[in-house]
Amino acid sequence: MTKLTLSELDVGKILHNPKLRHDINFDPELHFRPNLDGEKGKRKQEKANQFWNALTEQLVEFVVDRPGFEAKHGTGNNWCLPSLLKAVMEIIQTLVPERDREYLEEGLNVELLMQQFGKGIADLEKLASWLSSVLKSHCAPMRDDWVDETYEMLSAGNRENNMEKLVAGMRHLLGVLEAMKLDVANHQIRCMRPKLIDDTVNFEKKYFRRKRDTRKIDVSPSTEWYRNAHHNYAAALATPEKRQAFGDMAVFFEALTHLLLPSNEDSFPNTFGFFDEERLLKLRSDMLDAINLEICMIAYEELEQRNSVRLAFQNLDESQDFNFNTSPAPSRASSRPSSWILCPSSSANSSPRSSLILPTKPADSAQSRVRTRELYNSLVSILHATPPTSRQGRWQSLAPMMALQVLRFTNAQLSELPQFEVELNAMLFDIRSDKYNRLERYFQEKLLDELAKRVKQFRGLSGVSLFSVATGGRLHGPGKTWDGGRDRERDLVSDASLKEAREDGGIEDMATRLAHLGVLHWRVWADMAYHQIDAMDTDSPF
């Protein structure tokens, strides 16, 4: 870690970082933190370990075998310790007011310290005490304990002439400085957030126009995408309700929701690729999760119906001893068993899943609703416990677990699991089937309905107000615990209401996120990529 590696935390870099300035609109908790994730973080950690191991070896050589050390590294300051001290001084300079920098250069004079160290008269404990007082006077109070730990480690290493402890103290010192730098940067983000958010559209318009005019970006693919959307959807969306809700963004949001459907493998327009593609991919993944969770619940309901029919026939066989050699009793000749009713497929009350309707008692219905709610919540928990991979790859690994969990909530035998897995897989992964496409369209319509409410509210808001409403009042998201919806305090809730609440849990949050993203995107890109289509199409209803 050096002054250069931490320079991205400086105010100037924050103000000129377009992705950071865009992301700050969507994440109320956005802040800097040490990045040790993934391969890049692993390489960073390995490189740091190499430096600290080299410093330990060099210090031991310097103390034990000075001639050998000088033969290898020379008599100058071209080795790890002076480089580290110089980096420490440069980083602290960025953390203290300009008036204190002269005092800092006197206390942390690297040339003088190295001369004293070479002669064996450097008072490292005094240096550690001085550094401790400087850091405490400029860091947040919550960092004081870290500073004290650094002092204790450096002092112990110096007193015991233990190079490993000394290096550990120096490493801890760098950690404290990084934390202080992060504290300052995060404080600046909090203070500047309202100004940065309100200036987002103006900043991004200038940024992308400059790139477009210098031919560094080409938005013609996005223009073509919107032209096709305009051709496909404009006439169908020319209703007073749509215009009142979406304004001139109706075609835009209709096309965007189509891109979120799991069966749609089209890439997103390149205008989204600069800053928002990951958010759209997450929305597409959430749509897949919402649909597939509903498929699991449909499979549960169908399995329950089949088992109810089987149990009904079993109970009938057990309760009646038929004698096929005698005529049926007159009282039963003209009636069907009271435990089930057969409905013709053409009946208005018939279900597309089954023509057998089993009446249930109110107590049984209440128990069934509780069990359905528990099953849905347990499926959501399994979903969240599974690491995200590719869209369908994740569900390939989830399907067996989901099938087993569904089976556990029914009266089905475990021996039925292999066949049920086959049936569930067919429903989950045949995304080109009519049944899947109907479910997609159903969820898309629900998403558009929710979008209409939010876009109508969002499109007149300022940048800061949009941020506050869209993120401050956000729902829990597609993985929230299902609570039975708004009517949960009533003793009796219809099955249709419970099903709707189950589906709306994720759709409402998706609509909020998509409306926020889309309104901000439209404000930046409408003039540069989309509005020209409206002007060219004289037959447009918009």
C-alpha positions in Angstrom: 0.0 0.0 0.0 1.4 3.4 -1.0 0.1 6.9 -1.5 -0.5 6.1 -5.1 -2.6 3.0 -4.4 -4.7 5.0 -2.0 -5.1 8.0 -4.3 -8.4 6.8 -5.6 -9.8 7.8 -2.2 -8.9 11.4 -2.7 -11.7 13.9 -3.2 -10.5 14.8 -6.7 -10.6 11.1 -7.8 -14.1 10.7 -6.3 -15.4 13.7 -8.2 -14.0 12.4 -11.5 -14.9 8.8 -11.1 -18.1 8.4 -13.3 -18.9 4.8 -12.2 -18.7 5.8 -8.5 -20.8 8.8 -9.1 -23.4 6.7 -10.9 -23.4 3.9 -8.2 -23.9 6.4 -5.4 -27.4 6.9 -6.7 -28.4 3.3 -6.0 -26.7 2.3 -2.8 -27.4 4.2 0.4 -24.7 2.2 2.1 -22.1 2.7 -0.6 -18.6 3.1 1.0 -15.0 2.2 0.4 -13.5 -0.9 2.0 -10.3 -2.9 1.6 -10.7 -5.0 -1.5 -9.5 -8.5 -0.9 -12.2 -10.3 -2.9 -11.6 -12.6 -5.8 -8.4 -13.2 -7.7 -7.3 -9.6 -7.6 -7.6 -9.5 -3.8 -5.7 -12.8 -3.6 -2.9 -11.4 -5.7 -2.8 -8.3 -3.6 -2.6 -10.3 -0.4 0.2 -12.5 -1.8 2.1 -9.4 -2.9 1.8 -7.9 0.5 3.0 -11.1 2.2 6.0 -11.1 -0.1 6.9 -7.5 0.9 6.6 -8.2 4.6 8.6 -11.4 4.4 11.3 -9.6 2.5 11.4 -6.8 5.1 11.8 -9.3 7.9 14.7 -11.0 6.1 16.4 -7.7 5.3 16.1 -6.5 8.9 17.6 -9.7 10.2 20.5 -9.4 7.7 21.0 -5.8 8.6 21.4 -6.5 12.3 23.2 -9.9 12.1 25.4 -9.6 9.0 25.9 -5.9 8.0 28.7 -6.6 5.5 26.6 -9.3 3.8 23.6 -7.0 3.8 25.6 -4.1 2.2 27.1 -6.4 -0.4 23.6 -7.4 -1.4 21.7 -4.1 -1.1 24.4 -1.4 -1.1 24.8 1.4 1.5 21.9 3.6 0.2 18.2 3.5 1.0 17.2 1.1 -1.8 15.6 -1.5 0.4 12.3 -2.2 2.1 12.5 -0.3 5.4 13.3 3.2 3.9 10.7 2.6 1.2 8.1 1.7 3.9 8.9 4.8 6.0 8.6 7.1 3.0 5.2 5.6 2.1 4.1 6.0 5.7 5.1 9.7 5.7 3.4 10.3 2.3 0.1 8.7 3.4 0.0 10.6 6.7 0.6 13.8 4.8 -2.7 13.2 3.0 -4.5 12.8 6.4 -3.3 15.9 8.2 -3.9 19.6 7.5 -1.3 21.4 5.4 -0.2 23.4 8.5 0.9 20.2 10.2 3.0 18.8 7.4 6.2 20.7 8.2 6.0 19.3 11.8 5.4 15.8 10.2 8.5 16.1 8.0 10.6 16.9 11.0 9.4 14.0 13.1 9.5 11.5 10.3 12.6 12.5 8.4 13.4 9.3 6.5 17.1 10.2 5.7 17.9 11.0 9.3 16.1 8.0 10.7 18.0 5.7 8.3 21.3 7.2 9.4 20.4 6.7 13.1 19.3 3.2 12.3 22.6 2.4 10.5 24.5 3.6 13.5 22.3 1.7 16.0 21.1 4.8 17.8 17.5 5.0 16.3 15.0 5.2 19.1 12.2 3.3 17.5 10.1 3.3 20.7 10.2 7.1 20.7 9.2 7.1 17.1 6.3 4.8 17.8 5.1 7.1 20.6 5.3 10.1 18.4 3.4 8.4 15.6 0.8 7.3 18.1 0.2 10.9 19.2 0.0 12.1 15.6 -2.4 9.5 14.5 -4.7 9.9 17.5 -4.9 13.6 16.9 -6.3 13.1 13.4 -8.1 9.8 13.4 -11.7 8.9 14.5 -12.0 8.0 18.2 -13.0 4.4 17.3 -9.4 4.0 15.8 -7.6 4.8 19.1 -7.4 1.2 20.2 -5.9 0.2 16.9 -3.3 3.0 17.3 -2.5 1.8 20.8 -2.0 -1.8 19.5 0.4 -0.5 16.9 2.4 1.3 19.5 2.6 -1.8 21.8 3.7 -4.0 18.9 6.4 -1.6 17.7 7.6 -1.1 21.2 7.8 -4.8 22.0 9.7 -5.5 18.8 12.2 -2.8 19.6 12.7 -3.8 23.3 13.1 -7.5 22.5 15.1 -6.9 19.3 12.5 -9.1 17.7 12.3 -8.4 14.0 9.1 -10.4 13.4 7.3 -8.4 16.1 8.7 -5.2 14.7 7.5 -6.0 11.2 4.1 -7.0 12.6 3.8 -3.6 14.2 4.7 -1.9 10.9 2.1 -4.0 9.1 -0.4 -3.0 11.7 0.5 0.6 11.2 -0.2 0.4 7.5 -3.6 -1.1 8.4 -4.4 1.8 10.6 -3.4 4.3 7.9 -5.6 2.5 5.4 -8.5 2.5 7.8 -8.0 6.3 8.4 -7.9 7.0 4.7 -11.1 5.0 4.2 -12.8 6.9 7.1 -12.0 10.2 5.4 -13.1 9.0 2.0 -16.4 7.6 3.3 -17.0 10.8 5.3 -16.5 12.8 2.1 -19.0 10.5 0.2 -21.6 11.0 2.9 -21.2 14.8 2.8 -21.1 15.1 -1.0 -23.8 12.6 -1.7 -26.7 15.0 -2.2 -24.7 17.3 -4.5 -23.3 14.3 -6.5 -26.7 12.8 -6.9 -28.4 16.0 -8.0 -25.6 16.5 -10.5 -25.7 13.0 -11.9 -27.7 13.6 -15.1 -25.7 16.8 -16.0 -22.4 15.1 -15.3 -23.2 12.0 -17.2 -24.6 13.8 -20.2 -21.4 15.8 -20.5 -19.2 12.7 -20.0 -21.0 10.6 -22.6 -21.4 13.4 -25.1 -17.7 14.0 -25.0 -17.0 10.3 -25.6 -19.6 10.1 -28.4 -18.3 13.2 -30.1 -14.7 11.9 -30.0 -16.0 8.5 -31.4 -15.0 6.6 -28.2 -18.5 5.2 -27.9 -21.1 4.3 -30.5 -24.7 4.4 -29.3 -26.2 3.3 -32.7 -26.9 -0.3 -31.4 -29.1 1.2 -28.6 -30.8 3.5 -31.1 -31.6 0.5 -33.2 -32.9 -1.4 -30.2 -35.3 1.5 -29.3 -36.3 1.8 -33.0 -37.4 -1.9 -33.0 -39.2 -1.5 -29.7 -41.0 1.5 -31.0 -42.1 -0.4 -34.0 -43.2 -3.4 -31.9 -44.9 -1.8 -28.9 -45.8 1.8 -29.6 -49.3 1.2 -31.0 -50.2 -1.3 -28.3 -49.2 1.1 -25.5 -51.1 4.1 -26.9 -53.6 4.2 -24.1 -54.4 7.2 -21.8 -53.5 5.1 -18.7 -50.1 4.2 -20.1 -49.3 7.7 -21.2 -50.4 9.1 -17.8 -48.2 6.6 -16.0 -45.1 6.4 -18.2 -45.2 9.6 -20.2 -42.8 9.2 -23.1 -41.1 6.2 -21.5 -43.9 3.6 -22.2 -42.1 1.9 -25.1 -38.8 2.1 -23.2 -40.1 0.3 -20.1 -42.1 -2.2 -22.1 -39.0 -3.2 -24.1 -36.9 -3.3 -20.9 -39.2 -5.7 -19.2 -39.0 -8.0 -22.2 -35.3 -8.1 -21.8 -35.7 -9.3 -18.2 -37.6 -12.5 -19.1 -35.6 -15.6 -18.5 -36.3 -16.9 -22.0 -34.8 -13.8 -23.5 -31.1 -14.3 -24.3 -30.7 -10.9 -26.0 -27.9 -8.7 -24.6 -28.8 -5.3 -23.1 -28.4 -2.2 -25.2 -24.8 -0.8 -24.9 -26.1 2.4 -23.2 -26.8 0.2 -20.2 -23.5 -1.6 -20.5 -21.4 1.3 -19.1 -22.8 1.4 -15.6 -26.1 -0.6 -15.2 -25.6 -4.0 -16.9 -24.9 -5.8 -13.6 -28.1 -4.3 -12.1 -30.1 -5.5 -15.1 -28.6 -9.0 -14.9 -29.5 -9.1 -11.2 -33.1 -8.1 -12.1 -33.2 -10.8 -14.8 -31.9 -13.3 -12.3 -34.5 -12.2 -9.7 -37.3 -12.6 -12.4 -36.1 -16.1 -13.0 -36.1 -16.8 -9.2 -39.6 -15.4 -8.9 -41.0 -17.5 -11.8 -39.2 -20.7 -10.7 -40.4 -20.3 -7.1 -43.9 -20.0 -8.4 -43.4 -23.1 -10.6 -42.3 -25.0 -7.5 -45.5 -23.9 -5.7 -47.6 -24.9 -8.7 -45.9 -28.3 -8.7 -46.7 -28.5 -4.9 -50.4 -27.7 -5.5 -50.6 -30.3 -8.3 -48.9 -32.9 -6.2 -51.2 -32.1 -3.3 -54.3 -32.5 -5.6 -53.1 -35.8 -6.9 -52.5 -37.1 -3.4 -55.8 -35.8 -2.2 -57.5 -37.7 -5.0 -55.6 -40.9 -4.1 -56.4 -40.6 -0.4 -60.1 -39.9 -1.3 -60.3 -43.1 -3.2 -58.4 -45.0 -0.5 -60.8 -43.7 2.1 -63.8 -44.6 -0.1 -62.5 -48.2 -0.5 -61.9 -48.5 3.2 -65.3 -47.1 4.2 -67.5 -49.0 1.7 -67.6 -52.7 1.0 -69.0 -53.0 -2.5 -70.6 -56.3 -3.6 -70.6 -56.3 -7.4 -72.9 -59.3 -7.5 -75.8 -57.3 -6.0 -77.6 -54.2 -7.1 -76.6 -50.9 -5.4 -78.8 -49.6 -2.7 -81.5 -47.2 -4.0 -80.3 -44.4 -1.7 -76.9 -44.5 -3.4 -77.8 -45.3 -7.0 -78.3 -41.7 -8.0 -75.6 -40.0 -6.0 -71.7 -39.6 -6.2 -69.5 -40.1 -3.1 -69.8 -37.0 -1.0 -66.0 -36.8 -0.6 -65.4 -35.7 -4.1 -67.0 -34.0 -7.1 -66.2 -34.5 -10.8 -66.4 -31.4 -13.0 -66.5 -31.5 -16.8 -63.6 -29.9 -18.5 -65.9 -27.4 -20.1 -67.2 -26.2 -16.8 -66.6 -22.5 -15.8 -65.3 -23.8 -12.5 -62.9 -26.3 -13.8 -59.2 -26.0 -13.1 -56.6 -26.2 -15.9 -54.6 -28.5 -13.7 -57.2 -30.9 -12.7 -60.9 -31.6 -13.2 -61.2 -33.0 -9.6 -62.3 -30.5 -6.9 -62.0 -31.6 -3.3 -64.0 -29.7 -0.8 -62.1 -28.7 2.4 -63.3 -27.7 5.8 -62.4 -24.2 7.1 -60.0 -25.6 9.6 -58.3 -27.6 6.9 -58.0 -24.6 4.7 -56.4 -22.5 7.5 -53.9 -25.3 8.2 -53.2 -25.6 4.4 -52.5 -21.9 4.2 -50.0 -22.1 7.1 -48.3 -25.1 5.5 -48.2 -23.3 2.1 -46.6 -20.2 3.7 -44.0 -22.3 5.5 -43.1 -24.2 2.3 -42.7 -21.0 0.3 -40.4 -19.5 3.0 -38.4 -22.7 3.2 -37.9 -22.6 -0.6 -36.7 -19.0 -0.4 -34.2 -20.0 2.3 -32.8 -22.7 0.2 -32.5 -20.3 -2.7 -30.6 -17.8 -0.6 -28.3 -20.4 0.8 -27.2 -21.5 -2.7 -24.3 -19.5 -4.1 -25.2 -17.6 -7.3 -23.7 -19.0 -10.6 -25.1 -18.7 -14.1 -28.9 -18.1 -14.3 -29.9 -21.7 -15.2 -26.8 -23.3 -13.6 -28.0 -22.2 -10.2 -31.4 -23.8 -10.6 -29.8 -27.0 -12.0 -28.3 -27.5 -8.6 -31.3 -26.2 -6.8 -33.9 -28.4 -8.5 -33.3 -31.6 -6.6 -33.3 -29.8 -3.2 -36.5 -27.9 -4.2 -38.2 -31.2 -5.3 -37.3 -32.9 -2.0 -38.5 -29.9 0.1 -41.8 -29.8 -1.8 -42.3 -33.5 -1.3 -41.7 -33.2 2.4 -44.7 -30.8 2.7 -47.1 -33.3 1.1 -48.5 -36.7 1.9 -46.6 -38.2 -1.0 -44.3 -41.2 -0.5 -40.5 -40.8 -0.8 -40.6 -43.4 -3.6 -42.4 -40.7 -5.7 -39.4 -38.4 -5.5 -37.6 -39.5 -8.8 -40.8 -39.1 -10.9 -41.6 -35.8 -9.2 -38.0 -34.5 -9.9 -38.5 -35.3 -13.6 -41.8 -33.4 -13.6 -40.4 -30.4 -11.8 -37.4 -30.3 -14.1 -39.6 -30.3 -17.1 -41.5 -27.3 -15.7 -38.4 -25.4 -14.6 -36.2 -25.8 -17.6 -38.4 -26.0 -20.6 -38.4 -22.2 -20.9 -39.7 -22.4 -24.5 -42.9 -24.2 -23.5 -46.3 -22.5 -23.7 -46.8 -23.0 -20.0 -43.5 -21.3 -19.1 -44.1 -18.5 -21.6 -47.6 -17.9 -20.2 -46.1 -17.6 -16.7 -43.5 -15.3 -18.0 -46.1 -13.0 -19.6 -48.1 -13.1 -16.4 -45.1 -11.9 -14.3 -44.2 -9.4 -16.9 -47.7 -7.9 -16.8 -47.5 -7.8 -13.0 -44.1 -6.1 -13.2 -45.5 -3.5 -15.7 -48.5 -2.8 -13.5 -46.2 -2.1 -10.5 -43.8 -0.1 -12.8 -46.7 2.1 -13.9 -47.3 3.2 -10.3 -43.7 3.9 -9.5 -42.7 5.6 -12.8 -45.7 7.9 -12.4 -44.4 8.8 -9.0 -40.7 8.9 -9.8 -40.5 10.8 -13.1 -41.3 14.2 -11.6 -38.8 13.9 -8.7 -35.5 15.6 -8.4 -32.3 13.4 -8.2 -32.1 13.4 -4.4 -35.9 12.9 -4.0 -35.7 10.0 -6.4 -32.9 8.5 -4.5 -34.7 8.9 -1.2 -38.0 7.4 -2.3 -36.5 4.6 -4.4 -33.9 3.4 -1.8 -35.1 4.7 1.5 -38.5 3.2 1.3 -37.4 0.0 -0.6 -39.1 -3.2 0.1 -37.1 -6.3 1.2 -36.9 -7.8 -2.2 -37.6 -11.1 -3.9 -36.1 -13.1 -1.0 -38.1 -11.4 1.7 -40.0 -13.7 4.1 -43.5 -14.2 2.8 -46.0 -13.0 5.4 -49.3 -13.7 3.6 -49.7 -10.2 2.3 -51.6 -7.2 3.5 -54.5 -9.3 4.9 -52.3 -11.4 7.2 -54.1 -10.1 10.3 -57.5 -11.5 9.2 -58.5 -15.0 10.4 -59.5 -16.1 6.9 -57.8 -15.1 3.7 -58.7 -16.5 0.3 -56.2 -18.8 -1.5 -56.1 -16.3 -4.4 -55.0 -13.5 -2.0 -52.2 -15.6 -0.5 -51.0 -16.6 -4.0 -51.0 -12.9 -5.1 -49.1 -11.9 -2.0 -46.6 -14.7 -2.6 -45.9 -13.4 -6.2 -45.9 -9.7 -5.3 -43.2 -10.1 -2.7 -40.4 -9.9 -5.3 -42.2 -8.1 -8.1 -42.8 -4.9 -6.1 -39.1 -4.6 -5.2 -38.1 -5.4 -8.8 -40.4 -2.6 -10.0 -38.9 -0.1 -7.6 -35.4 -0.9 -8.7 -36.2 -1.0 -12.4 -38.2 2.3 -12.2 -35.3 4.0 -10.4 -32.7 2.7 -12.9 -34.9 3.4 -15.9 -35.9 6.9 -15.0 -32.3 7.9 -14.3 -31.1 6.2 -17.5 -33.8 7.9 -19.6 -32.9 11.4 -18.3 -29.3 10.8 -19.4 -29.8 9.0 -22.7 -33.2 10.1 -24.1 -31.8 13.0 -26.2 -28.6 11.1 -27.2 -30.1 7.8 -28.2 -33.9 7.5 -28.1 -35.8 10.8 -28.7 -34.7 11.0 -32.3 -36.8 7.9 -33.1 -39.9 9.6 -31.9 -39.1 12.6 -34.1 -38.5 10.4 -37.1 -41.7 8.4 -36.7 -44.5 10.8 -37.6 -47.1 8.1 -37.0 -46.0 7.6 -33.4 -48.9 7.8 -30.9 -46.4 9.4 -28.5 
